[in-house]
Amino acid sequence: MENEITNARNSFMSELQGAKDAESLESIRVKYLGRKGMMAGFMGKLALADKEKKPALGKELNKLKLYIQEEINRKKDEFLADRDLESEKTDITMPGFFRESGRLHPLTGVLNEINDIFISLGFQIAEGPEIEKEFYNFEALNIPLEHPSRDAFDTFYIKGNTLLRSHTSTVQIRIMEKKKPPIQVIMPGRVYRPDAVDASHSFMFHQVEGLMVDKGIRFTDLKGILNLFTKRMFGEKTMTRFRPSFFPFTEPSAEVDISCIICNGKGCRVCSHSGWLEILGAGMVNPRVFEMVGYSPRKFTGFAFGMGVERITMLKYGIDDIRLFFENDIRFLKQF
Ligand code: DAH
């Protein structure tokens, strides 16, 4: 066994010499000092050695073990010292990078919510041009030239009969011209009106138009869809109220109110102490509009609605000035 110990020492020394990096050093360590390594083997044999030889052999083995340990550590330090420390230097005093993450404009966020609700109810999304022909903004929607309701939808004229659309109802016509029923679509977009800017008026704002046409669509379908929408948008407790109204493109027409989300219908400053807030216009598509796009009013019925995105966003977040949406003031935008 003495010979074996000497051989082990010699082979260790030459292997150590050949070690080129920390990895090969580690495999040498495992080979000699590991749990199933050479030294462990010697210890096993020691137990079986002659009784009188044991102390000397034991001493010899311990010496070798210590020697191996020390040599490995020394080599390890050598490798460490050889590393290119300069290239590994980290300046921990350097200031960190901070990337401010962007966020959605509140109108975009609310528009996404509106879209999601209607998509979940089977509606598709469509868009139409903001620069429009007069025909789509008026005549096709049953608003003849001399009709007084033209005033309500007055807009910016560009040239001749080209204008900026004053409502998204124009897109209803564009869709029905292209496609036969069934139609179930919402149409979000910007609209323009020559209003003086104040806390509740802007010359540009956003609407979402809705249209559903098929055989046998009834007013109760409109009520069902809008009730569902207002509950999802403003909370389960929200109630709706349909008030008779007038729009040239629907018959009958209604204005739809929700129970005031601030006071729950008790009456407060926001709802002018009425308990109700108006959020959109709606109705059954006027047969005259169907005729304009070549649908048979005897065959098809449908409902339509239009809502203002700014108004809904203001109600949802308690914003009291529409101008805040368009001023790009980061202190406002950061809150959403
Ligand atoms: N276009 C109307 C407006 O801008 C809103 C509206 C009312 C749209 C009734 C509709 C509707 O589709 O049926 O005030």
Boltz pocket constraint, residues with backbone or C-beta under 6 A from the ligand:
constraints:
  - pocket:
      binder: B
      contacts: [[A, 166], [A, 167], [A, 168], [A, 169], [A, 209], [A, 210], [A, 247], [A, 249], [A, 250], [A, 254], [A, 280], [A, 281], [A, 282], [A, 283], [A, 303], [A, 304], [A, 305], [A, 306], [A, 307]]
      max_distance: 6.0
